[in-house]
C-alpha cells in the first residue's frame, strides 16, 4: 500500500512496484488509508509523513495500535531527513524511513527486508 497526498509519488511508486509483480493499493491521506488497510490488509505500507487531515505519524500510530495490524511493516516516506523525523517515525512504530525521492531499489529492498517470502 502506498499512502501519499502527491499524485506523482503515488503513481511513481505504484508503477515501480507493479512492474515487480506487486499488487498495489493507494490512498491520498490517512483517513482514506485506514479504511483501505482494514479492507485490503496490505503486506506492507509506505506512508508519506506530510499529509493533510491525518499525517503519516498519526496514521502509523493508529495502524500500529490496532492488534490486527501491529505486525504490518510501515515504511515512512519523507523529504525531511532529520534525526528528529527519523526518531519520531520509530516512536510511532515504523520499521524504516526512506527519504524522497526514493529509488526503485530502495522500495524493493524495503519489501525484501520486511516481508517474509513464502516458497
Buried (B, 14 or more C-beta within 10 A) or exposed (E): BBBBBBEEBBEBBBEBBEEEEBEBBBBBBBBBBBEBBEEEEBBBBBBBBBBEEBBBBBBBBBBBEEEEBEEBBBBBBBEBEEEEBBEBBEEBBBBBBBBBEBEBEBBBBBBEEBEEEEE
